């Protein structure tokens, strides 16, 4: 089953909206990541993006934006957006070709989800032009957690 690709038009009930300094530069980056523009408007500059079932909104800074304080780079400190993709290794190679430095290179990570089980993913992290941190991952599945002392 393809967990990433929608079978019909899909609207997430929660969609992050990122304030960006230059929508054109951000769109160039997000398209390199595989995102498609679902719709766009010019006043204020805005784009609604999607990659499979992952959805994201970008709005360029403007006088009437909802910013609660002056922005500083990198933006989004303390937050990363995890985005599931079909082939994370191919995406990492694509972004390297694009000349995008990685925040953290591809690695396998396993996260406890219960006392007996953990779920794994291949993941890497990259920052967009404004410094927002994106964690692209590919799900590996689940396995029994090692007992304490096992490695």
Z-matrix of the N, CA and C atoms (Angstrom, degrees):
N
C 1 1.454
C 2 1.524 1 109.67
N 3 1.276 2 117.17 1 132.21
C 4 1.457 3 123.03 2 178.25
C 5 1.522 4 108.58 3 -83.36
N 6 1.334 5 116.38 4 107.30
C 7 1.466 6 120.53 5 -176.66
C 8 1.517 7 112.04 6 -77.01
N 9 1.342 8 117.69 7 -17.93
C 10 1.463 9 120.38 8 -172.02
C 11 1.522 10 113.69 9 -95.17
N 12 1.307 11 118.50 10 -35.88
C 13 1.462 12 120.87 11 -172.12
C 14 1.527 13 111.11 12 -88.11
N 15 1.312 14 117.15 13 125.83
C 16 1.463 15 119.60 14 177.59
C 17 1.524 16 110.75 15 -72.01
N 18 1.343 17 116.38 16 149.55
C 19 1.455 18 121.01 17 177.68
C 20 1.522 19 111.27 18 -92.95
N 21 1.308 20 117.69 19 -17.29
C 22 1.468 21 123.47 20 178.16
C 23 1.524 22 107.15 21 -150.82
N 24 1.320 23 118.35 22 168.11
C 25 1.471 24 118.61 23 179.14
C 26 1.525 25 110.67 24 -52.11
N 27 1.294 26 116.03 25 132.78
C 28 1.457 27 122.35 26 -172.50
C 29 1.518 28 109.26 27 -130.72
N 30 1.314 29 116.74 28 134.89
C 31 1.460 30 122.40 29 175.77
C 32 1.518 31 107.77 30 -122.69
N 33 1.318 32 116.87 31 117.21
C 34 1.456 33 121.03 32 176.69
C 35 1.519 34 110.25 33 -66.59
N 36 1.338 35 117.85 34 144.13
C 37 1.457 36 119.73 35 176.84
C 38 1.535 37 112.36 36 -75.01
N 39 1.336 38 117.84 37 -15.24
C 40 1.464 39 121.59 38 175.89
C 41 1.528 40 108.00 39 -135.75
N 42 1.323 41 115.68 40 119.79
C 43 1.467 42 120.59 41 -177.79
C 44 1.525 43 108.60 42 -129.68
N 45 1.335 44 117.96 43 117.37
C 46 1.465 45 119.36 44 177.61
C 47 1.529 46 110.88 45 -64.57
N 48 1.326 47 115.59 46 141.54
C 49 1.465 48 121.12 47 173.79
C 50 1.527 49 106.60 48 -117.87
N 51 1.313 50 116.52 49 121.07
C 52 1.451 51 122.19 50 -178.16
C 53 1.521 52 109.95 51 -103.06
N 54 1.321 53 116.34 52 129.46
C 55 1.462 54 121.41 53 173.37
C 56 1.523 55 107.13 54 -80.47
N 57 1.334 56 116.56 55 124.25
C 58 1.462 57 121.12 56 -176.51
C 59 1.522 58 110.25 57 -121.30
N 60 1.321 59 116.07 58 154.29
C 61 1.463 60 120.57 59 -177.68
C 62 1.521 61 112.60 60 -81.67
N 63 1.340 62 117.37 61 -27.70
C 64 1.466 63 122.01 62 -176.69
C 65 1.524 64 108.23 63 -147.52
N 66 1.319 65 116.77 64 101.56
C 67 1.464 66 120.49 65 -175.75
C 68 1.522 67 111.80 66 -59.39
N 69 1.321 68 119.01 67 -40.16
C 70 1.469 69 121.20 68 -179.34
C 71 1.532 70 111.03 69 -60.72
N 72 1.334 71 117.57 70 -44.57
C 73 1.464 72 120.94 71 178.90
C 74 1.530 73 110.71 72 -65.19
N 75 1.330 74 116.17 73 -40.80
C 76 1.467 75 119.84 74 178.43
C 77 1.518 76 111.25 75 -64.34
N 78 1.330 77 117.69 76 -43.33
C 79 1.473 78 120.40 77 178.83
C 80 1.520 79 111.16 78 -62.29
N 81 1.309 80 117.63 79 -38.58
C 82 1.471 81 121.04 80 177.74
C 83 1.538 82 109.58 81 -59.40
N 84 1.315 83 116.70 82 -45.95
C 85 1.467 84 121.74 83 178.76
C 86 1.529 85 111.18 84 -64.59
N 87 1.323 86 117.52 85 -51.13
C 88 1.467 87 120.44 86 -175.06
C 89 1.533 88 111.85 87 -66.48
N 90 1.311 89 117.73 88 -31.68
C 91 1.478 90 119.47 89 173.97
C 92 1.523 91 110.07 90 -66.61
N 93 1.339 92 117.70 91 -37.62
C 94 1.468 93 120.72 92 176.04
C 95 1.526 94 110.98 93 -62.77
N 96 1.320 95 116.68 94 -27.87
C 97 1.469 96 121.67 95 176.93
C 98 1.532 97 112.40 96 -80.27
N 99 1.330 98 117.51 97 -6.79
C 100 1.458 99 121.44 98 178.90
C 101 1.510 100 115.50 99 102.46
N 102 1.330 101 117.79 100 0.00
C 103 1.464 102 120.24 101 179.19
C 104 1.532 103 110.69 102 -71.11
N 105 1.319 104 114.77 103 147.11
C 106 1.459 105 123.05 104 173.68
C 107 1.530 106 108.24 105 -110.58
N 108 1.311 107 116.34 106 150.15
C 109 1.466 108 120.65 107 176.58
C 110 1.524 109 107.86 108 -87.65
N 111 1.319 110 117.18 109 117.87
C 112 1.466 111 121.24 110 176.71
C 113 1.529 112 109.58 111 -78.72
N 114 1.332 113 116.80 112 -45.56
C 115 1.464 114 120.25 113 171.14
C 116 1.516 115 109.07 114 -156.52
N 117 1.321 116 113.85 115 163.97
C 118 1.457 117 120.60 116 -174.88
C 119 1.517 118 109.09 117 -148.37
N 120 1.333 119 116.17 118 148.90
C 121 1.459 120 120.20 119 172.84
C 122 1.529 121 108.18 120 -138.57
N 123 1.326 122 115.05 121 161.67
C 124 1.458 123 120.17 122 -172.97
C 125 1.518 124 115.32 123 -101.71
N 126 1.327 125 118.88 124 -20.87
C 127 1.460 126 119.30 125 -174.20
C 128 1.517 127 110.95 126 -132.23
N 129 1.316 128 118.85 127 96.94
C 130 1.455 129 127.75 128 -3.06
C 131 1.527 130 110.60 129 -77.37
N 132 1.340 131 117.85 130 161.97
C 133 1.467 132 120.34 131 -179.90
C 134 1.537 133 110.58 132 -58.67
N 135 1.332 134 115.60 133 122.89
C 136 1.466 135 122.45 134 -171.88
C 137 1.518 136 109.21 135 -150.66
N 138 1.332 137 116.38 136 146.56
C 139 1.465 138 121.46 137 173.48
C 140 1.526 139 109.30 138 -144.98
N 141 1.324 140 115.04 139 139.47
C 142 1.465 141 122.64 140 174.45
C 143 1.516 142 106.18 141 -105.62
N 144 1.333 143 116.93 142 119.11
C 145 1.465 144 122.25 143 -173.32
C 146 1.516 145 110.71 144 -112.88
N 147 1.346 146 114.63 145 156.84
C 148 1.460 147 119.57 146 173.58
C 149 1.517 148 110.47 147 -148.42
N 150 1.311 149 113.25 148 148.61
C 151 1.465 150 123.36 149 174.83
C 152 1.513 151 105.12 150 -140.32
N 153 1.344 152 117.15 151 103.01
C 154 1.454 153 119.87 152 -171.07
C 155 1.516 154 108.13 153 62.64
N 156 1.326 155 117.37 154 -124.15
C 157 1.463 156 122.05 155 177.64
C 158 1.526 157 112.43 156 -95.61
N 159 1.322 158 117.64 157 -2.77
C 160 1.471 159 120.85 158 176.56
C 161 1.521 160 108.43 159 -77.65
N 162 1.312 161 116.33 160 131.87
C 163 1.463 162 121.73 161 -179.51
C 164 1.517 163 109.22 162 -130.62
N 165 1.324 164 114.57 163 146.98
C 166 1.450 165 121.68 164 -174.30
C 167 1.517 166 108.65 165 -152.17
N 168 1.324 167 116.70 166 141.47
C 169 1.462 168 120.69 167 175.51
C 170 1.527 169 108.29 168 -113.05
N 171 1.326 170 115.47 169 141.77
C 172 1.463 171 122.50 170 175.83
C 173 1.516 172 108.21 171 -123.33
N 174 1.325 173 116.50 172 132.05
C 175 1.460 174 120.16 173 175.65
C 176 1.521 175 108.06 174 -132.60
N 177 1.327 176 115.31 175 128.05
C 178 1.457 177 120.63 176 178.93
C 179 1.528 178 109.84 177 -70.74
N 180 1.333 179 116.13 178 142.43
C 181 1.461 180 121.24 179 177.40
C 182 1.526 181 110.23 180 -51.40
N 183 1.341 182 115.97 181 139.35
C 184 1.462 183 121.54 182 176.18
C 185 1.522 184 108.55 183 -155.61
N 186 1.309 185 116.47 184 169.38
C 187 1.466 186 122.11 185 -172.66
C 188 1.527 187 113.92 186 -60.54
N 189 1.326 188 118.80 187 -28.35
C 190 1.463 189 121.25 188 -175.76
C 191 1.525 190 112.70 189 -109.08
N 192 1.332 191 116.61 190 22.28
C 193 1.469 192 119.54 191 -178.45
C 194 1.527 193 110.69 192 -71.06
N 195 1.309 194 115.92 193 171.96
C 196 1.461 195 122.33 194 -176.71
C 197 1.521 196 112.24 195 -94.78
N 198 1.307 197 118.22 196 24.48
C 199 1.456 198 120.24 197 179.98
C 200 1.531 199 109.72 198 -66.39
N 201 1.305 200 116.28 199 134.38
C 202 1.464 201 121.01 200 -177.19
C 203 1.528 202 112.72 201 -94.98
N 204 1.338 203 116.25 202 -9.05
C 205 1.468 204 121.64 203 179.49
C 206 1.531 205 107.38 204 -160.60
N 207 1.315 206 117.21 205 164.11
C 208 1.467 207 119.03 206 176.36
C 209 1.533 208 110.19 207 -58.67
N 210 1.322 209 116.71 208 142.66
C 211 1.467 210 120.14 209 -179.50
C 212 1.523 211 110.33 210 -83.76
N 213 1.320 212 114.33 211 147.19
C 214 1.457 213 122.68 212 175.26
C 215 1.521 214 107.60 213 -133.14
N 216 1.317 215 115.69 214 146.94
C 217 1.466 216 120.46 215 177.17
C 218 1.521 217 108.27 216 -93.10
N 219 1.317 218 118.67 217 137.54
C 220 1.463 219 126.79 218 -0.24
C 221 1.527 220 111.14 219 -79.30
N 222 1.307 221 114.31 220 144.58
C 223 1.459 222 120.32 221 177.50
C 224 1.527 223 109.83 222 -80.25
N 225 1.314 224 115.63 223 160.72
C 226 1.463 225 120.40 224 175.96
C 227 1.508 226 114.67 225 72.45
N 228 1.305 227 117.63 226 25.41
C 229 1.470 228 120.30 227 -178.71
C 230 1.519 229 111.11 228 -57.47
N 231 1.318 230 114.71 229 135.99
C 232 1.462 231 120.23 230 178.44
C 233 1.514 232 113.73 231 87.65
N 234 1.332 233 117.34 232 2.72
C 235 1.459 234 121.14 233 -178.26
C 236 1.527 235 108.97 234 -133.81
N 237 1.319 236 116.26 235 143.10
C 238 1.461 237 119.78 236 166.79
C 239 1.516 238 107.82 237 -133.43
N 240 1.305 239 115.39 238 149.06
C 241 1.459 240 121.61 239 179.17
C 242 1.520 241 108.02 240 -103.86
N 243 1.328 242 117.23 241 117.34
C 244 1.458 243 121.15 242 177.61
C 245 1.520 244 108.72 243 -87.37
N 246 1.329 245 115.50 244 130.36
C 247 1.464 246 121.19 245 -177.94
C 248 1.522 247 108.15 246 -129.60
N 249 1.324 248 116.23 247 118.96
C 250 1.457 249 121.68 248 -179.47
C 251 1.526 250 109.92 249 -81.96
N 252 1.335 251 115.91 250 131.72
C 253 1.460 252 122.01 251 178.76
C 254 1.530 253 109.32 252 -129.18
N 255 1.312 254 115.80 253 164.15
C 256 1.464 255 121.83 254 -178.93
C 257 1.524 256 112.85 255 -73.51
N 258 1.342 257 117.53 256 -40.35
C 259 1.459 258 121.74 257 -175.51
C 260 1.523 259 109.33 258 -136.52
N 261 1.321 260 116.06 259 89.57
C 262 1.460 261 121.32 260 -174.96
C 263 1.532 262 111.81 261 -69.41
N 264 1.328 263 117.60 262 -31.81
C 265 1.471 264 120.17 263 179.07
C 266 1.525 265 110.49 264 -66.23
N 267 1.325 266 116.65 265 -41.78
C 268 1.467 267 120.63 266 178.44
C 269 1.515 268 110.48 267 -64.96
N 270 1.326 269 117.69 268 -40.36
C 271 1.463 270 121.06 269 179.45
C 272 1.529 271 110.95 270 -65.60
N 273 1.327 272 117.44 271 -41.90
C 274 1.463 273 119.61 272 177.98
C 275 1.528 274 110.00 273 -60.79
N 276 1.330 275 117.79 274 -43.59
C 277 1.471 276 121.37 275 178.74
C 278 1.530 277 110.18 276 -62.44
N 279 1.316 278 116.65 277 -41.50
C 280 1.469 279 122.17 278 179.47
C 281 1.531 280 110.59 279 -61.23
N 282 1.316 281 117.30 280 -43.48
C 283 1.462 282 120.83 281 -179.61
C 284 1.527 283 111.64 282 -70.30
N 285 1.324 284 117.12 283 -33.75
C 286 1.470 285 119.42 284 175.28
C 287 1.521 286 110.07 285 -65.38
N 288 1.339 287 117.05 286 -41.21
C 289 1.470 288 120.60 287 176.27
C 290 1.517 289 110.95 288 -62.13
N 291 1.298 290 116.63 289 -35.24
C 292 1.456 291 123.72 290 178.55
C 293 1.537 292 110.44 291 -68.20
N 294 1.343 293 116.09 292 -15.53
C 295 1.458 294 121.10 293 -179.90
C 296 1.505 295 113.65 294 88.87
N 297 1.313 296 116.06 295 18.06
C 298 1.458 297 121.27 296 -177.20
C 299 1.534 298 109.94 297 -88.83
N 300 1.331 299 117.82 298 118.36
C 301 1.470 300 119.05 299 178.04
C 302 1.527 301 110.55 300 -70.17
N 303 1.312 302 115.03 301 140.59
C 304 1.461 303 120.26 302 179.18
C 305 1.522 304 109.95 303 -85.65
N 306 1.308 305 116.30 304 142.14
C 307 1.458 306 121.66 305 173.72
C 308 1.529 307 108.60 306 -76.20
N 309 1.336 308 115.98 307 -40.74
C 310 1.462 309 122.87 308 173.77
C 311 1.524 310 107.75 309 -146.02
N 312 1.325 311 116.48 310 128.55
C 313 1.468 312 121.87 311 -178.83
C 314 1.532 313 110.71 312 -70.04
N 315 1.307 314 114.83 313 167.34
C 316 1.463 315 122.89 314 -178.15
C 317 1.526 316 111.29 315 -54.99
N 318 1.324 317 115.19 316 132.37
C 319 1.459 318 120.99 317 174.99
C 320 1.521 319 109.32 318 -150.61
N 321 1.309 320 115.24 319 158.59
C 322 1.461 321 122.13 320 176.59
C 323 1.519 322 108.24 321 -92.23
N 324 1.311 323 116.91 322 128.65
C 325 1.465 324 121.80 323 -179.64
C 326 1.522 325 109.34 324 -128.40
N 327 1.329 326 115.71 325 142.10
C 328 1.470 327 122.25 326 176.79
C 329 1.515 328 108.31 327 -123.90
N 330 1.331 329 115.93 328 129.64
C 331 1.455 330 122.28 329 -175.43
C 332 1.521 331 110.04 330 -119.67
N 333 1.349 332 117.86 331 128.42
C 334 1.470 333 120.14 332 176.64
C 335 1.523 334 110.65 333 -62.66
N 336 1.336 335 116.53 334 134.97
C 337 1.461 336 121.58 335 175.97
C 338 1.530 337 111.36 336 -119.68
N 339 1.318 338 116.18 337 -11.31
C 340 1.465 339 122.33 338 174.24
C 341 1.530 340 106.42 339 -160.40
N 342 1.333 341 115.51 340 -178.32
C 343 1.465 342 118.95 341 179.48
C 344 1.523 343 112.03 342 -65.33
N 345 1.325 344 117.16 343 -25.61
C 346 1.466 345 120.55 344 -174.05
C 347 1.524 346 115.13 345 -114.95
N 348 1.322 347 117.50 346 -8.00
C 349 1.461 348 119.17 347 -172.23
C 350 1.527 349 111.40 348 -132.23
N 351 1.321 350 114.67 349 149.02
C 352 1.455 351 121.15 350 172.99
C 353 1.522 352 108.79 351 -136.12
N 354 1.323 353 114.92 352 152.85
C 355 1.458 354 121.03 353 178.98
C 356 1.513 355 108.63 354 -116.71
N 357 1.341 356 114.17 355 141.55
C 358 1.449 357 119.12 356 -175.23
C 359 1.507 358 112.95 357 -116.47
N 360 1.319 359 113.99 358 157.89
C 361 1.458 360 120.33 359 174.70
C 362 1.524 361 109.60 360 -155.47
N 363 1.330 362 114.39 361 151.38
C 364 1.454 363 121.68 362 166.66
C 365 1.507 364 105.52 363 -87.88
N 366 1.337 365 117.77 364 135.36
C 367 1.454 366 119.34 365 -175.58
C 368 1.520 367 111.34 366 -150.61
N 369 1.325 368 115.02 367 151.39
C 370 1.456 369 121.92 368 169.20
C 371 1.517 370 107.60 369 -141.95
N 372 1.341 371 115.59 370 161.09
C 373 1.462 372 120.82 371 -178.37
C 374 1.518 373 110.11 372 -124.24
N 375 1.333 374 114.59 373 143.08
C 376 1.453 375 122.40 374 -179.30
C 377 1.526 376 107.64 375 -144.77
N 378 1.336 377 116.85 376 152.96
C 379 1.456 378 120.74 377 176.63
C 380 1.520 379 109.97 378 -106.10
N 381 1.335 380 115.87 379 141.25
C 382 1.465 381 120.51 380 176.58
C 383 1.537 382 108.67 381 -78.47
N 384 1.334 383 119.03 382 177.94
C 385 1.468 384 120.60 383 -176.18
C 386 1.532 385 115.18 384 -57.27
N 387 1.344 386 117.94 385 -24.26
C 388 1.460 387 120.62 386 178.46
C 389 1.522 388 112.58 387 -96.94
N 390 1.319 389 117.29 388 -0.30
C 391 1.458 390 120.84 389 177.66
C 392 1.507 391 115.85 390 97.49
N 393 1.342 392 118.47 391 0.99
C 394 1.468 393 119.86 392 175.60
C 395 1.525 394 108.51 393 -63.36
N 396 1.322 395 116.11 394 136.67
C 397 1.451 396 122.18 395 -175.72
C 398 1.531 397 110.40 396 -94.01
N 399 1.334 398 115.47 397 123.57
C 400 1.469 399 122.15 398 178.92
C 401 1.522 400 108.65 399 -113.15
N 402 1.328 401 115.65 400 133.19
C 403 1.464 402 121.07 401 176.67
C 404 1.521 403 107.36 402 -114.14
N 405 1.332 404 115.97 403 105.88
C 406 1.460 405 121.22 404 177.90
C 407 1.520 406 108.08 405 -88.98
N 408 1.338 407 116.26 406 135.28
C 409 1.461 408 119.95 407 -176.67
C 410 1.524 409 111.51 408 -140.36
N 411 1.326 410 113.10 409 157.97
C 412 1.456 411 122.69 410 173.08
C 413 1.524 412 106.15 411 -128.26
N 414 1.314 413 117.11 412 125.26
C 415 1.464 414 122.55 413 -174.87
C 416 1.527 415 110.35 414 -71.54
N 417 1.348 416 115.49 415 133.63
C 418 1.464 417 121.93 416 177.76
C 419 1.520 418 112.63 417 -99.69
N 420 1.323 419 116.59 418 -17.39
C 421 1.459 420 120.18 419 -178.53
C 422 1.510 421 110.96 420 110.93
N 423 1.324 422 116.05 421 -162.89
C 424 1.459 423 120.35 422 -177.71
C 425 1.522 424 110.03 423 -123.77
N 426 1.315 425 114.79 424 161.54
C 427 1.464 426 121.66 425 178.59
C 428 1.526 427 108.03 426 -153.73
N 429 1.333 428 114.19 427 165.10
C 430 1.456 429 119.51 428 176.71
C 431 1.529 430 108.86 429 -70.07
N 432 1.310 431 115.73 430 139.21
C 433 1.471 432 120.41 431 178.98
C 434 1.520 433 109.33 432 -71.86
N 435 1.330 434 115.86 433 140.23
C 436 1.472 435 118.05 434 175.10
C 437 1.535 436 110.16 435 -64.75
N 438 1.292 437 116.88 436 148.75
C 439 1.466 438 121.08 437 175.45
C 440 1.525 439 107.97 438 -68.82
N 441 1.337 440 117.25 439 154.94
C 442 1.479 441 119.42 440 177.03
C 443 1.521 442 110.20 441 -54.40
N 444 1.311 443 116.55 442 134.51
C 445 1.456 444 121.44 443 -179.07
C 446 1.520 445 113.48 444 93.93
N 447 1.344 446 118.48 445 -17.30
C 448 1.473 447 121.85 446 176.64
C 449 1.510 448 109.53 447 -85.96
N 450 1.309 449 117.46 448 146.42
C 451 1.464 450 121.40 449 174.42
C 452 1.472 451 109.83 450 -141.67
